[in-house]
Amino acid sequence: MKRMIFLLGLLLILVPCGTATAGNSSYGLAWSISLPVGDTNDYISQISFRGATFEWRNHYQRDACYGVNVGWNVFNRSEETTLNFDNVAVTGKHWRYINAVPIYASWFKYMSTDKRSSRFFAGGNVGAAWIERRAELGLLRLDDSNWHLAIAPEVGWNLPWDSFLGYVAVRYNYAFKAGEQEAQQWLELKIGFGLD
């Protein structure tokens, strides 16, 4: 996993430098607030305020761009519970975690060609998501992790000022079933800033 993260980081540095001409790239960092949906909600139903996304976009036209982005969303829940195993019952604090790391290629269309004005955008993300689900009760720990094929439609609004860029976006992440894990889904509110 460490090797994958290192290679991904290197890719995020080299691809923008090698493909973008001056003035065509924008970089962004966003805080993500996530609401679990579907099977993810069945496992952990609480809103997560622990998430971040790093984005790079190459504006090949004044109203369109492609790029890459990497996120990290952490969901957790704790409760007092009793688990039954055959003839044994164990009571204690039960913790559940989901770590989700989506890695996407993206494409967006802007509703205006003026980069210095507020403008809406819509588009999609396609890629993979590494998802780890973990449950802990005392010394007992159960976990599983898988790579999932993932898609994520997204809409947002850019708020430029000088060479900086603020943005707000809503993204629906859908990671298809992989291994023993069902499809994982979450709705994400991204609040970020960037350089344009």
N, C-alpha and C positions, 0 to 999 in steps of 0.2 A: 504494500500500500504506500509506503514512504517513497519507493521508487516511482510509482504512478504519479504521486503528487509533485515530485520533483520534475518529472518529464512534462507534466501539464503546465507547471509554472514556467519552465523553459520555453514551451510552445507559446504561452501567452506573451512572453517577452519578444521572441523572435519573429512570430508571424506578423504582428503589427509593424515592426521595424522593417521587415522585408517587403511587405505588400502595400503599405500606405504611403502616399505622397504627402508632403507637408500640407497641413490645413485640412486634410480629409479624415483624420482619425479623432475619435473621442474616447475617453476613458472614464469609467464611473465606478463608484463604490456605494453600495446601498445597504441599509439596515432592513432586514426582512422580518415582518410580523406574519406568522403563519397560522392558518386555521385547518386542522386535519379534517378530511372528508372520507367517506366510504369506509374501507377496511382499516385505514389509518385511524379514523375516528373511533372505530370499535376497539382498537388497541390502546390508544391514548386520545382522550376527548378534550384536552385542554389546549387553549391558544398558546402558541409559543412566541415569545419575544426575543428568542435567541437565534438569530440568523443573519447572514451577510452574503452579499453577492458582489463579485468583481466582473466588470464588463469592458470589452473593447469593441468599438464599432468603426467600420470603414465606410464613409459616405461616398459611394461611387457615383451617386447622383445627388442633386440638391434635395430631393424628397425621398430617397431610399438608401438603405445601408445594409450591410451584412456584418457579422461579427462572431465573437465567441464570448461565453460567460461561464463562470463557475460559481456555485453557491454552496452554502452549508446551512442546513436547518437542523435544529436540535429540539426534539419534543421530549417531555418527561412528565411523569405522574407518580405520586406516592399515595399509599393508603394502607390502613391497618386491615389485614385480611387473614383468613385461615385457608390453607391449602391442604387437601386430603390426598394422601398417597397410600393405597391399599389399607392397612390397618393403623396408619399413623396420620395424625393431624398436626400441622405446623402453623402457629400463629405468630405474626410479626408484621413489621413494616415492609410492604411490598413496593419495590421501585420498578418502573417501566421506562425505557428509553428508546427513542428512534433517532439515529443519526442519518441524515440524508445529504449526499453530496452530488447534486446534478451538474453535469458538464454538457453544455449545449453549443451547437452552431445555431446562429440566429439570422433572421432577415426581418426588416421593419420598413414600413411605408409611412411617411409623414404626410400630414394633411395640409402642409404649407411648404413652400420652397425657401422661405426666409428663415435662415438659421438664427437670426438675432431677435426673433419674436417668439412668443409662447406658441407652441404647436402640439397638437395631439399626434400620437403614433399608434400603429397597430401592427402586429406581426406574429411570428411564431418561432419556437425553439425546438430543435430536434437533437437528440443525443443519447446519453446514458446517465444513469443515476446509480451510485453505490449506496445501498441502504442497509444499515445494521439495526436489527431489533434485539433488545436485551431486556431480560427480566431478572431481578435480584430479590432474594428473600434470605436474610442472614448470610450464611456461607454458600447457599445454593445460587447458582447463576446459570441461566439458559440464554444462549444467544445464537443468532444466525444472521449471515450477511450475504448479499447477492448483488450482482450487477444486473440492472434492468434496462431495457430499451425504454426511452422516455420521450414524451412530447410536452410542450407547454405553450399554449396560446397566451398572448400578452397584449394589453392595451395600456397606454400611459400618456403623460403630459410633460413636456419639457418646459422649464422655466429659466431661460437664459439671463445672465447678467454678466457683462463684460466678457472675459474669457472663461468664466466659470459657468456651470450648468447645474441647475437643480432639477430633479425629476421625481415624479410619483408614478408608480405603475402597479397594475394588478396582473398577476400571473397564476394560471391554473396548471399545476404540475400533475402529470399522470404518468406513473412508472408502471409498465405492464408487468404481469405476473412473471416471476422468475424463481426457479427452484421450488422450495416449499412456501415461499412468500406469495401471498395474494398481491394483486395490483395495489400500489400505494398511491394516495392522492392527497394533495393539500393545496389550499388557496393561499396565495402569498401577496401581501401588500409590501411593496418596496418603496422606501423613501431614501433618496440618495443625492449625491452631488458628483460632479465630474469636471473634467477639463475638455474643452472643445477647441 
